[in-house]
Amino acid sequence: MLLLQSASRCRCRAHFGGLGRTPDGHLARQEVPAPPGRPGAGRQRALTAGLSRRHGPATGRDAPAGAAGSSPAGQRQQPAPAVGLATLILVICGMTLTAWGDRITAPLRRLRSHRDLRRTAPLWAALYAVRPEIALEPPVGLSGDPEFALYRRVIEIRDGQLALPVHLHPRVPEWAADACRAARLDERRTAATIEAAVLTAALEAAAAGRRYPYPATPGHAPPATPPDLHTESSRLTLVADAFIHCPIVAGIRRRVRADLHAGPVPGNAHPAEPT
C-alpha cells in the first residue's frame, strides 16, 4: 500500500502539478519544481525508495557501484577444494616417486636392451669366432632378463677387444682416420668407424695367425668404459653398425686381407704363437 501511494503521489505531482489557492482565493494548478538531475529522476528515486522499504536493499544494476559481488571488509576468499586436492595428490606422487617410478620405466629399459642385443650380435659373433673364450657359460641369448644379457654382452665384447691389440696392423688407425676426414664424418661417427676398422683389421690378422711385434700407434687408444651400461651399449651399437655396413671399414678389410696374403714384411710381423 505504501508503495502504491508513493508512486501515485509522485506521478500526480510530476504530470499534473500541484493544486493551490491564488491570492484571491481561487483554486489553480501550481508547478512543482522537479528535483535536480535528469528529467523524470524524481519518479525513479521515489519508486526506488519504495522498493527499498518494501523488499530490502537494492541488488543488481540498481545497487551502488562496487557493492555487487563484494565481500565484507577484511574477509578473504577461500581457495576452491579442487586446488587443495590437486596439491595433496602432487605431494603424495613426489614422496612415492622412487617406489613406483622404476616400475614404470622398466618396460622401456627392456625394449632398449632387446634392441641393443640385436644390433651388437654381429660384432659379438665375429669376436666369438676368433676368441671363443670371451663367452661366459652358458651363452646368452634374448631369453631371460634382457638387461642382464646386455650387461654380459658388453663385458664379452670388451674382453675380446683387450685380446686383439697384438693382431692390429699398425697403420690401420691412420687409414681409417684419413678416410673419415675425406668422408666428412662427424666426431661421433668418426670414433665409431675407427674403432670398427681397428677391430676388423685385428680380427682378420688373428684369423690368419698374424701378430705384429709392436702395439698400435700412439694415435689410437681404446675408449674408456663409462659407468652407465646403456651409454656403453649405445656406443657399441654404433661400432657394430659400422663393422657391418660402413664402406670405409669394408675397404680397410680388403686392404688388410691383401696385406696378409702378400706375407709379412721382414721385421714388422710374424706368425702368431699357438695359444
Summary of the structure (lengths in Angstrom):
residues: 275
radius of gyration: 47.7
end to end distance: 123.5
largest distance: 156.4
contacts: 672
relative contact order: 0.09
helix: 62%
strand: 4%
